[in-house]
Amino acid sequence: MTFVQYSGASEESIIAVFAGPQDPEVWPNLGVVEDDDPRYLAFLHPPRNILADQSEELQKLTQLATAQKLAITNRISVLNDAIELEIATQEEEAELPVRTAQLKKWKTYAVLLGRVTGQPGWPLEVEWPVQPTEGMDLTVSVTTPDTI
């Protein structure tokens, strides 16, 4: 037996649970339910807000794509500067086309993320675009104490 407070006289839904009996003058719409009562189970496990969950996931993925595009763009800029100034190493010259290809993949990914909410099944059924497997390591700083 579980002591509960209903949302109203209709007893459609539970809005509070108590360890024991309460004063009905203070707590209106009191009742007692069994632990397997669907209203009690719905109170314990409210339905997920699918739209909020999917929107949160979309925001997280969009932020990652934006960070990757910015990091790669900045690296490409440095590589182009080194090449333009004719001080690029062989490794830097070889890195430029790799980073350019990565940037294109992340841009494509970002565009596809922007189309997710237009899918016919949104937000219940979402086909997330495949995230690029390579990019910049965003967990480390590009600068080191020696270069500051």
N, C-alpha and C positions, 0 to 999 in steps of 0.2 A: 504494500500500500504506500502510495506517495501522496502527500498533501500538496495541492496546487491552487493557483489562482487563474481563473479563466479570463479571457479578454472581455467577456460580457455575459449576460444572462443566457445567451444561446449555447454557451460552453463549446464553441467551435474550436477555439485554440487556447493553449496554455501560455500565460505570460510570466509566470513565476512558480518556483518550486520551494517548498518549505520543509524543514526537518521535522516539524510536528504541527499540530493544530494551531490555527491563528484566530485572533479576534475578528469576527465578521464585521464589526463596527469599524475597524481600522482597515481591513483588507476585504473589499467586496468580491463577490463571485468566487467564493472558495469551493473546493471540492476535493474528492479523493479519487485517485485512479490506480489501476494496476500498472505494473512496470512494463507490460506489453501493450498498453493503450496506444493506438496510433498517434493521438494528439500529444502524448508524453514523448514518444519517440521522435516526433517532428520537432518538439521543443528542444530535445537533446541534440538533434542533428538537423539543423535548419537546411533547407535546400541551398545549394551553391548559387551564387549569382554568376551565371555563365558569361554574361556580357562583361561584367567587371573582371572576371578571371582572364578572358580572352584579350580584353583591352590592355590589361596589365602585362600580359605576355607580349603583345604586339609592341607596347611601349618599350619593354626591356630589349627586345630584339632590334627595334629601330635605334635605340640609343647605342647599342653595340655597333650596328652598321655605321652610324654617324661617326663614332669614335674611330673605327677602323679606316673609314674614308679619310678622315682628317689626318690620322697618323701616317697613312700611306702617302697622301698628297704632300705632307710636309717632308717626308723622306725623299720623294721624287723631286721636290724643289731643291733640296740640298744636293742631290745627285746631279741635277741639271746645272746648278751653279758650279759644281766642281768640274763638270765637263766644259761648260762655257769658259771658265777661267783656265782651262787646260791644266788642271792639277788633279784630275780624277785618277784614281788607281785602276788597275785592270779589274779588280773586284768590284769597284763602284760602277764601272762601265758595264760589267756583266749583270749587276744588280738592277740597273734601270729598267730593262725590258721585263724582268720578273715582277718588279713593283708595279709597273704600268699594267701588266696583265692582272695582278691582284686587285688593283684599283677598279678595273673594268668589272671584275666579278662582284666586288662589294657594291659598286654602283647599281649593277643589275639586281642584286639581292635587295637593295634598298627600294628600288622601283617596284619590285614584286611584293615587298612588304606593304607598300603603299596601296596595293590593289587588294589586299586580303579582305578588307571590310566590304568590298564590292562583290565578294563571292556569294552565290545564291544561298548557301547554307549558313552564312555568318549570323550569329556567333556560335551556333550549335555544332556545325560541321565546318572545319577549317582545314584547308590544305596549305600548310606552311611551306614557303619556298625553302629549297635546300640551301643551307648556310655554307658559304665558302669555307674550305678547310684550312686555308692559309691566309695569313695577314700579318699585321705587326703584333709583336708581343706587347700587349698593353699593361702587363704586370710589372714591367721594369721601366725605368727612366731612360730616355734617349741620351741624356747627358750623364757624364761621370764627373767626380770631383776634379779630375785632371783637366776637363774641358771647360770648367766654369770660370 
